[in-house]
């Protein structure tokens, strides 16, 4: 009887999956270069090697869809470098397609757009270590700021011949900039202005989760004992998971989004099942140390370095080393990087004279952490007003 039940369940699962086998659009499997070309934009791939051996791929959109599609069309343009958050990549800023992706909108507005990839995602590698080597995963966002961003900025300046760029950092990409400014203050001189989108700097609201997982369960060390050193999911397993439990017409029936909304803030009106599936399908690996470093920040309530480990001494990064004008944008309903904590950061930056502005990223009251890149109406509720901000910053500081 048990065998019969098992076979019936197996057949039903196969039926469900066969019915849903085409739910993931081709964009879920395309490379960033393929996405950009398919959208009708020119693209360039550039590689840079950090001083500690990581090889990073940068994607460049040198011209808009309506302009000449050749690298020379970028000559004399103002350059913008955009950096993703944890579990993300350069695809985050093109995956929504033309009209709804920040990178395309910037290119159409006449900017030379560069998208970086921080070590760990599929567009990065190492000179000596494979991904199966535990040493490959020995990094946190500290290394993103100390090595990856400086290398990326230098590459952009080398290729373009410019002396400065405008930097946009989302979530961990924002935190990494503050690390760079603290640890490598000379890079302040290479940045016109810094736009921080929901920067992951102060995270006291996730302290209970961090303590439960990292302290009480000690879950990451248990994984390490099994030879697992990163958060990553095999492609076939991820696809099956999305098709079976993470794809539904109504957000309340999407188990994955219900869990995610608990962490980042609920915004069901900006939910779209196809967008959600694309977002989950392009999930990128992350090192355990990244998670532990954020855990340390949450548990200590200090934007601290990692150098002494999770339970080591607390050494705050030096915000007084930040000399670049900073604009902080937050979501009114962002439960991960809360408004109160962004305002706390703003007060510290204002005390040193570098705060240019701090304000909501959108007038949409439910704007949450993911809405910065995946909101269904992102073009109207975020991108259009954001482009005005960028123009004003270049006019003011460029």
N, C-alpha and C positions, 0 to 999 in steps of 0.2 A: 504493500500500500504506500509506504514511504517513498519507494522508488517511483511509483506511478505519479505521486504528487510532485516529486522533483522534476520528472520529465514534463509534466504539464506546466509547471512554473517556467522551466527553461523554454518551452515552446512559446508561451505567452510573452516572455521577455524578448525572444527573437522577433515575434510579431510586432511588438511595440517598437523595437529598434528599427525593423525594416520599414515600418510606417513613417518613422521619423528620420530615416537615414539621410535625407536631403535637407534637413533643417539648417545645417551649418552652410552658410554661403561660401563661395570660393575665397572671399576675403579672409576667411579664418585660416587659410593655409598659405596664402601668398606672402612672399617676403616684402619688406618695406619698399624696396626698389620696384617690385612688381605692382604694388598698390599705387605708387606714385605715377608710374608709367600708364597704368590702366585708367587713372583719373585724368590723363592728358597733360601731365606736367613733366618737365625735364628733371632728371635726377642724376646726382653724382654720388659715388661711394668713395670715402676717404678713410684711410687707416692711420692710426697713430699708436705708438708703443709707449707706455708709461715707464717711468724710471725704475719701477719694480717688476717690469716684464709682462704686464697685461696688454693685450692688443685690442684696441677699441675701434669699432666701425662707426663712422659718422655719415649721416645721410644729408645731402645738400639739395635744396630746391632753389636753383639760382635765378629762376624767372617764373612769372605767373603764367596761367593758362592762356592768357590773351596776349602774351608778348613772345618775342623770338625765343625759340627753344634751343638755346646754346649757352655755353658757359660764359662767353664774352658778354652776354646780356646782363650779367651780374656786376660788371665793371662799374665802379663808382657808387654802388648801392650801399645802403646802410645794412649791416649784418646783425642778425638776431640769432642767438644760440638758445635752444630750448632743451630742458632736461626733465626726464620722467621721474616718477616715484617708484616705490618698492613694488616688485612684481610686474613692473612695466618695462617699456622699451620705446624706441623712437616711433613705433607704429601707433602709439597712443594719440599722436597729434595729426594722423592722417587717416585713421581707420574709419572715421565718420563720413569720409568722402568729401568732394567739393561742396562748398557753401556751409558745411558744418564742421570742418576741421580747422584748427587754429593755424597749422602750417600752411595750408593752401590759401587761407584768407590773407595771411601775411605776405605770401608770395604775390598774390593778386594785387596787393596794396603797394607793391614795388620794393619789398625787402628781399635781401639775400638771406634765405632761411637755412639754418643748420640745426640738425637734430642729433644729439649725442646719445650714446649708449654706455651706461655705467657697467663696470665689470660684473660678470655673472650671468647676464642674459645671453640669448643665443647669438647675438651679434658681437660677442667678445670671446677671446681665447687667451692663452698664455704661451710665452716663448718656451717654457720648460715643462709645464704641468698640464696634464689632461684633466677633463672634468671628473674623472674617476679618482684623481689624486686628492686626498683630503687637504693638501696644502693649497690647492686652487681656491678653496672656499674659506681660507683664513683671512677674511676681510669684513669690515662693516662699513657704514657710511662715513667713517673716519677716513678710510682710504679713498672713497669716492671724492671727498673734498681735498685731501692732501695730494693725490696723484691724478685721478681721472679728469676732474674739471680743469686743472692747470694744463694738462696735456691737450685736452680738447680745445681750450681757448687758444693755446699757442698754434694749434693746427689751423684754426679758422683765420687767425691773423697772418700766418705764413702764406696761406693760399690766397687770401684776399688782398694782402698788402695794407690792410687797415691797421690802425694803432689801437682801436678800441671796438668792443662789441656791446650790444645790449643783451643782458642775460635774463631769461625767464626760467624759474625753477618751480616745479610742482611738487608739493609734499616733501618727500625725501630729497628731491632735487633742490628744494629750498634750504633744507637743513644742511646739505652738502656744501652749498655756497657759504654758509656761515662758518663751517669748518675750514674751508679754503681761506676765507678772509682772516680767520684767527691764526691758522697755521702757516699760511703763505701770504702774508699781507701785501707783498709786492704785486700781487695780482689785482689789487684794487685799482692800480694804474691802467689796467687793460680792460676795464669795464665802465661803460658810460653810466649805466643805471641798472638796478636789480629789481625785477618784479617777482615778488614771492607769492605764489598761489598756494594758500593753505599750508604754509611751511610747518613741517613736523618737528617743532622745537620743544614745546612744552606739552606733555601728554599725561597729566595727573589723572585724567578720567579713566585711563586704561590700567591704572595701577593694580586694581583687584585682579584683573585678568592676567597681568604679567606675574604677579606674586603667586597666583594659583598654578600657572603653567610652568614657570621657571623655578620657583622656590618649593612649593608644596609637592608638585608632581615631578619636578626635575626632568621634564619630558624630553628636552633636547639632548641631554647627556645620555638618556636611555636610547635615543635614536642613534647617537654617535657610537654607542656600544655595539649597535647592530651594523655599523659601517655606513650609516647614512649621515651626510654632512650638509645637506641643503634641502630646501623646500622645492621639490620638482615632481611633476607627474608625467608619466609616459603618455605620448600622444594618443594612442588608442584607448587608454584608460580614461583620459580626460574627455575625449569625444563621447565615449559611452556614458560617462557621468553626466555630461551636459544634456545629452539627448534624453536621458531617462528621468532626471530629477531637477534639471535647471532650465527647462524650456516650457513655458506655459503662457497662455494668452493673458491671464490675470496675474499681477504681481503677488497677490496674496497666496497664490498656488505655487509660486516659485520658491522652493525650499532654500535655494542658494541665496536669493535676494532677501529673503526674510532674515536670514542670519547676517548678511552683510549690512542691511539697514539697521540692525541692532547696534552695530559698531559705528557706522558713519552717519546715521540719521535717515529717517524715512522720507522718500519723495516718490511716491507711486505715480504721480502725474507725469513724471519725466521718464517713466519706465517704458521700454519697448523690448519685446521678447527677442527680436532679432539682434538688436544692439547688445543686449545682455549676453546672448550666446556668443557674439563676436568677442566681447570683452573677456569672457571666461575662457574662450578657446585660445586666446593669445596670452594667457597667463604665463609669466616668465619665472625662471628659477630665482631663488634668493638664498643667501647663505644663512646658516643658523646664527652666525655672529651678528648679522644685521638685526635680526629679531631680538637677540640678547642685548644689543646696544640700545635699541629703542626701549627695551624692557628696563634697562638700567636708568635711562632718562626718566621713564615713567615712575619707577619705584623711588628714586631719589628726589624727583621734582626739580632736577637740575639738568641743564643742557651740558652734560659732562662728557669728557673724552672716555675712550675705552681702555686706555693703555694698561691699567691694572686689572682688567677683567671685570666680569659681572659683579663680583662681590668685593672688588678692590676699592681703592681710594677714589673719592669724587673730586674731579678736577675740571671746573667749568671752562668752557671755551671762552675766549676773550672777545666779547662784543666790541670793546673799545678799539679793536684793530680794524673794524669795518669802517671804511672811509667812502664807500660808494652810496649815492642816494638810494634809499630803499623804499619801495612801495609795497605795503602789505594788503593783500586781498583775502577776505574770508567769506565763508558761507554762513548765512544766518542760522541754518539748521545743521551745520557740520558738527557732529558729535565726536569726531576723532580729533581734529585740531579745532577746538572750541573757540568761539569768538572771544571769550574772556581771556583765554591764553594768548591769542593773537594780540589783544590789547595790552596784555602784560609785556609781550615782546616789544610792542610799539613803544611803550613807556621807556624801556631800556635803550632802545635805539634813539629815541627823542632826547634822552639825557646826554647822548654823545653827539647830537646834532646831525645825524645822518637820515633820520626818518623824513621821507618826502611826503608820504600820505599813508593813511590806514582807513579802509572802508570796506563795505560789503562788495563782493564781486558781482552781485546781481541784485536786482530789485525783487526777484522771485523769493518769497519768504521761506520756501522749503529747500532752497539751494543747499546741497550737501557736499560731502567731500568728493564724491565721484562725478558730480555734475560739472566740475571744471573740465572734464574731458569726454563724458558720455551722456550728458543730458539730451533728451530727445529734441528739445527746442534750444539747443546750445547756441545756435546762430543768433537768435533774437535775445535770449536772456543773458548771454555772456559775451560771445565773440564780438559782436558789433560795438558795444560800448568799450570793450577792452582794446579794440583797434584805435579808438579815439585816445585812450590813455597812452598807448605806445607813441602815437604821433606827437602828443603833447610833451612826452618825456624827451624824445629826440629834439624837439624844438627848444626845450628848456636846457638840456645838457649836451646835446650832440654837436 
